[in-house]
Amino acid sequence: MTQTTRLPECTASSPCRLYVAFELGSTQWTLGFASTPAERPRVRTIPAGDLAAVAREILTAKVRLGLPVAAAVQGCYEAGRDGFWLHRWLAGQGIANVVVESSSIEVNRRARRAKTDRLDVGRLLSLLMRWAQGERKVWSVVRVPSPEAEAARHLTREIDTVKADRKRLRNRVQGLLAAQGAHLTLGPRFLEQLADARTGDGHPLAAALVARLTREWAHLAAVDARLHELTALRDAAIAAGTDRVATVARTLCTMKGVASTSAAVLSAELFGTRTFENGRELGALTGLVPVPYRSDQMVHDQGISKAGRAELRALAVQLAWLWVRWQPDSALTQWFRRRFDSAGGRSRRVGIVALARKLLIALWRYVTHGVIPEGAVLKTATVAIE
């Protein structure tokens, strides 16, 4: 008995479309293809990064599923270590693609569930077809940044990484000394002090330990030099740059209480490389919005969503404390003091998070629309980048 393949009916209201989901791994990629939710997905595995194989499998899937060669293709994959280069390549091939936030994907809530690349790509493909048919809340789509926006973030993120390396090295040196009962100042004369250092019970430090501390100190000096170089590059870019990131950072630096470090990060991560329709989008991106839990008689506070980068939230909170100090007459500071000063303790820590969200929105309005926060004071004269 001859089996016939039923070709999908392509009409103006229901055009033919090939759906493809990518499950990206470090050594191999799993691709799932389908044209309708009812059919069994076609699943293929290719070497990771083999774009020629991707193009070949897409063309083969169109033929096997009975689609015209010119049929539109809708793809998706989860945001992860591969970044956005594949998305840009697919767009260059005329393929519509979405990058999906991994934590927003529906999963089985059982404690034990089967998980393989083949099963994952099948679920992803099913969700893609639901999303394409109008079910927009099935997952969260990532806004893919431009290559220029990605490049603008490297300097500030590198500075954060180098600062973390510096802290780790300093803690290691202090820990090694503390284990011997020795306490030295980590300053310019560290190596001189190390030569005469003694353990807590009065013995000289072991030669192997002195050699290791000497190497660690040389490593720390190199990291300090790198940090100094990067900071100088950042300050020079803010002072003389002509791109939007530098312009926004200079604008932020005119506000009293905002220095070059926070201005550079806020510009590169938020105001200089992204666009927002309203303050709610900004709050949601930084993860500073509350997440309520109300079900029947169960009502409790889950805190903030903590979406996005934790470094941005930490910076926003630090900036909020500085704002309270340097902008005491602003409406935001007065609101904070009126609501939380008398409560003290934990309430102030909760309140400063709310102030951080309000402050970010106020700074966004300032750099975007030129609206100075109510009662805020600008720096009286042009000052050197701090």
Secondary structure, 3 states (H helix, E strand, C coil): CCCCCCCCCCCCCCCCEEEEEEEECCCEEEEEEECCCCCCCEEEEEECCCHHHHHHHHHHHHHHCCCCCCCEEEEEEECCCCCCHHHHHHHHCCCEEEEECHHHCCCCCCCCCCCCHHHHHHHHHHHHHHHHCCCHHHCCECCCCCHHHHHHCHHHHHHHHHHHHHHHHHHHHHHHHHCCCCCCCCCCCHHHHHHCCECCCCCECCHHHHHHHHHHHHHHHHHHHHHHHHHHHHHHHHHHCCCHHHHHHHHHHCECCCCHHHHHHHHHHHHCCCCCCCHHHHHHHHCCCEEEEEECCEEEEEEECCCCCHHHHHHHHHHHHHHHHHCCCCHHHHHHHHHHHCCCCHHHHHHHHHHHHHHHHHHHHHHHHCCCCCCCCECCCCCCCC
